Amino acid sequence: MISEYCRPASVEEALSLLTDKSKIRLPLGGGTSLSRQQSGVDGVVDLQDTGLDWIEKGSRGLTVGAMTRLERLMAHPDVHPEVKRAIQLDAPENIRNMATLPGWLFSSGGRSILTTVLLALDATLTWEPGSKQVRLGDWLPLWKQASPGVLITEIAWLVGSQLVFEYVARAPKDQPILVVAVAQWGSGRTRVVLGGFGDMPIIAMDGPDSSGVDVASRDAYFEAEDQWATAAYRRDIAAKLALRCVERLNAKKESES
Ligand SMILES: Cc1cc2nc3c(=O)[nH]c(=O)nc-3n(C[C@H](O)[C@H](O)[C@H](O)COP(=O)(O)OP(=O)(O)OC[C@H]3O[C@@H](n4cnc5c(N)ncnc54)[C@H](O)[C@@H]3O)c2cc1C
C-alpha cells in the first residue's frame, strides 16, 4: 500500500528521496497509472513542484522536461504534427491533461503510437543521478530488469527529420494492432519502427536510405501473432504500410522542392 506522499520543491530534493534506500519510493508524474499501484511501494515522490514542466527548442532538437503533460506537447509549435497526431490517437483529452511523457513511456506498452514515433525519432532520455543519456531504443527492452537511474528529468529528440506513420486498428477508438513509423533525416538515414504488438515497439530498420523498408518490416513482424491479429496478416500489412510511409515522405519532399 502507498502510505507516504512526498512533494519535493526541487530535483535535488526529489533525488534524495528516491535514492534513500530505507524506503521504496517511485516518481509520481501525472499519477494516472501509479495511483492505482498499491503493492510493493512505500511512497510516491510527486514531481509537480520540481520545475520540470518545460519545452525547449535548441539548435539540434527539442527537449522536454519530465513533468510536461501530453496536452502541452499538443499545443507546442515545434512538436512535429505526426507526434501530435499520435498523442491524439493514443490518449483521450482527460488523460492528456494529466499524463506526462515519462509516465506514458512506462505505462503504454507495444501498442502505443506515441512510443512508436518517439522511437522512430531516436528519442533520448536523461536519467538522474548522473545525467545519463540513454536512447529510448536501448532503454525500452531493459526497463523492467534494470534502470539507469531513479528519475527521468528530460526527453529529447532531433527536429528537422521527416516523420510519418500509418496504422491499423480494429475500430477507430481501439488501440492499433499495427503501427509503422518512418523517420528520415537529411542525410537519407531512414529508421522504421513497428508497434502494435508485444511489450514495446521495435526498430525494424535503421539504414542509410529507404530501400528495403518493406522487407525489413515483414521480417521484423514475421512471428508477430497474438489474439488481435495473425503473424501472416501483420507481416504483409507491415510491409505495405512501410512502403506507403515512404511514398508519403517522397511526396512531401517533392512538394517542398
Ligand atoms: C482512464 C484511463 C485511460 C487510459 N487509456 C489508455 C490508452 O488508451 N492507451 C494507453 O496506452 N494508456 C492508457 N492509459 C494509461 C496511461 O497511458 C497512463 O496512465 C499514463 O500515461 C501514465 O502517465 P502519468 O504521468 O500519469 O504516470 P504516473 O502514473 O505518474 O507514473 C507511471 C509510471 O511511470 C513512472 N514515472 C513517472 N514519471 C517518471 C519520471 N520522471 N522518471 C522515472 N519514472 C517515472 C512512475 O514511477 C510509474 O511507475 C489510460 C489510463 C487511464 C487512467
The ligand as an SDF file (V2000), in Angstrom:
LIG
                    3D

 53 58  0  0  0  0  0  0  0  0999 V2000
   -8.8430    6.2020  -17.8040 C   0  0  0  0  0  0  0  0  0  0  0  0
   -7.5140    5.8310  -18.3960 C   0  0  0  0  0  0  0  0  0  0  0  0
   -7.4400    5.5200  -19.7370 C   0  0  0  0  0  0  0  0  0  0  0  0
   -6.2200    5.1570  -20.3150 C   0  0  0  0  0  0  0  0  0  0  0  0
   -6.1800    4.8460  -21.6350 N   0  0  0  0  0  0  0  0  0  0  0  0
   -5.0050    4.4760  -22.1790 C   0  0  0  0  0  0  0  0  0  0  0  0
   -4.9130    4.1430  -23.5600 C   0  0  0  0  0  0  0  0  0  0  0  0
   -5.8980    4.2060  -24.2880 O   0  0  0  0  0  0  0  0  0  0  0  0
   -3.7130    3.7640  -24.0750 N   0  0  0  0  0  0  0  0  0  0  0  0
   -2.6070    3.7040  -23.2750 C   0  0  0  0  0  0  0  0  0  0  0  0
   -1.5290    3.3620  -23.7860 O   0  0  0  0  0  0  0  0  0  0  0  0
   -2.6540    4.0090  -21.9690 N   0  0  0  0  0  0  0  0  0  0  0  0
   -3.8270    4.3870  -21.3940 C   0  0  0  0  0  0  0  0  0  0  0  0
   -3.8790    4.6960  -20.0800 N   0  0  0  0  0  0  0  0  0  0  0  0
   -2.6680    4.6330  -19.2720 C   0  0  0  0  0  0  0  0  0  0  0  0
   -1.9170    5.9480  -19.3870 C   0  0  0  0  0  0  0  0  0  0  0  0
   -1.0820    5.8240  -20.5060 O   0  0  0  0  0  0  0  0  0  0  0  0
   -1.0380    6.1300  -18.1910 C   0  0  0  0  0  0  0  0  0  0  0  0
   -1.8630    6.1410  -17.0480 O   0  0  0  0  0  0  0  0  0  0  0  0
   -0.2720    7.4500  -18.2250 C   0  0  0  0  0  0  0  0  0  0  0  0
    0.4220    7.5950  -19.4410 O   0  0  0  0  0  0  0  0  0  0  0  0
    0.7490    7.4980  -17.1160 C   0  0  0  0  0  0  0  0  0  0  0  0
    1.3350    8.7870  -17.1100 O   0  0  0  0  0  0  0  0  0  0  0  0
    1.4960    9.5430  -15.7500 P   0  0  0  0  0  0  0  0  0  0  0  0
    2.3090   10.7600  -15.9960 O   0  0  0  0  0  0  0  0  0  0  0  0
    0.1590    9.7240  -15.1040 O   0  0  0  0  0  0  0  0  0  0  0  0
    2.4030    8.4770  -14.9450 O   0  0  0  0  0  0  0  0  0  0  0  0
    2.3330    8.0450  -13.4270 P   0  0  0  0  0  0  0  0  0  0  0  0
    1.0680    7.2930  -13.1500 O   0  0  0  0  0  0  0  0  0  0  0  0
    2.6450    9.1910  -12.5520 O   0  0  0  0  0  0  0  0  0  0  0  0
    3.5690    7.0350  -13.4190 O   0  0  0  0  0  0  0  0  0  0  0  0
    3.5740    5.8560  -14.2140 C   0  0  0  0  0  0  0  0  0  0  0  0
    4.9350    5.1570  -14.0100 C   0  0  0  0  0  0  0  0  0  0  0  0
    5.9620    5.9630  -14.5570 O   0  0  0  0  0  0  0  0  0  0  0  0
    6.9280    6.2600  -13.5550 C   0  0  0  0  0  0  0  0  0  0  0  0
    7.3970    7.6300  -13.7650 N   0  0  0  0  0  0  0  0  0  0  0  0
    6.6330    8.7390  -13.9730 C   0  0  0  0  0  0  0  0  0  0  0  0
    7.4140    9.8110  -14.1680 N   0  0  0  0  0  0  0  0  0  0  0  0
    8.6890    9.3830  -14.0710 C   0  0  0  0  0  0  0  0  0  0  0  0
    9.9550   10.0240  -14.1980 C   0  0  0  0  0  0  0  0  0  0  0  0
   10.0720   11.3470  -14.4560 N   0  0  0  0  0  0  0  0  0  0  0  0
   11.0920    9.2760  -14.0520 N   0  0  0  0  0  0  0  0  0  0  0  0
   11.0070    7.9430  -13.8120 C   0  0  0  0  0  0  0  0  0  0  0  0
    9.8310    7.2850  -13.6870 N   0  0  0  0  0  0  0  0  0  0  0  0
    8.6840    7.9940  -13.8320 C   0  0  0  0  0  0  0  0  0  0  0  0
    6.1880    6.1320  -12.2260 C   0  0  0  0  0  0  0  0  0  0  0  0
    7.0750    5.9060  -11.1390 O   0  0  0  0  0  0  0  0  0  0  0  0
    5.2840    4.9510  -12.5370 C   0  0  0  0  0  0  0  0  0  0  0  0
    5.9620    3.7380  -12.3820 O   0  0  0  0  0  0  0  0  0  0  0  0
   -5.0600    5.0890  -19.5010 C   0  0  0  0  0  0  0  0  0  0  0  0
   -5.1290    5.4110  -18.1250 C   0  0  0  0  0  0  0  0  0  0  0  0
   -6.3400    5.7840  -17.5800 C   0  0  0  0  0  0  0  0  0  0  0  0
   -6.3960    6.1600  -16.1150 C   0  0  0  0  0  0  0  0  0  0  0  0
  1  2  1  0
  2  3  1  0
  2 52  2  0
  3  4  2  0
  4  5  1  0
  4 50  1  0
  5  6  2  0
  6  7  1  0
  6 13  1  0
  7  8  2  0
  7  9  1  0
  9 10  1  0
 10 11  2  0
 10 12  1  0
 12 13  2  0
 13 14  1  0
 14 15  1  0
 14 50  1  0
 15 16  1  0
 16 17  1  0
 16 18  1  0
 18 19  1  0
 18 20  1  0
 20 21  1  0
 20 22  1  0
 22 23  1  0
 23 24  1  0
 24 25  2  0
 24 26  1  0
 24 27  1  0
 27 28  1  0
 28 29  2  0
 28 30  1  0
 28 31  1  0
 31 32  1  0
 32 33  1  0
 33 34  1  0
 33 48  1  0
 34 35  1  0
 35 36  1  0
 35 46  1  0
 36 37  1  0
 36 45  1  0
 37 38  2  0
 38 39  1  0
 39 40  1  0
 39 45  2  0
 40 41  1  0
 40 42  2  0
 42 43  1  0
 43 44  2  0
 44 45  1  0
 46 47  1  0
 46 48  1  0
 48 49  1  0
 50 51  2  0
 51 52  1  0
 52 53  1  0
M  END
$$$$
